[in-house]
Amino acid sequence: MSTLLVIAIWALFVVALPCVLGALVALPFWLKGRTTAGNIAGSTAIGLTIVLLIWRQLGAYFEAQGLCAGANCPSAEGTVVALLVMAGLGWVDTLVLLMLGGAVEDRRKRRQFDRSRL
């Protein structure tokens, strides 16, 4: 498997999956006008997804450490960097979700705006 394909698959799971899942959880709240509740629910879904992905990565690291022999052992530094990147991308996903929530709220307010009051 090429390196570019591995990076694309990794980005799909760490960036797109939590963001889409958070938006799907928040959407019913947003459509009812409860933007803050939607943002909280969506951010919680993103956080839980990122935590699960981090635990999965840690499990893979410990499994590889148990099976390694000699110089083929994975480095702890590389794993720590990967975990920190995942955590940082979780914050980026949350920021994207909050911007989406703001856009949905702005669109709702524009639709409800009464031009006769002008």
MOKA-V569665 format. One record per helix or strand of 3 or more residues. SS is the DSSP state (alpha for helix, beta for strand). FROM is the first residue (numbers start at 1). TO is the last residue. If there is no record, write none. Layout:
[[SS	FROM	TO] [SS	FROM	TO]]
//
This chain:
[[alpha	3	31] [alpha	35	67] [alpha	70	72] [alpha	76	112] [alpha	115	117]]
//
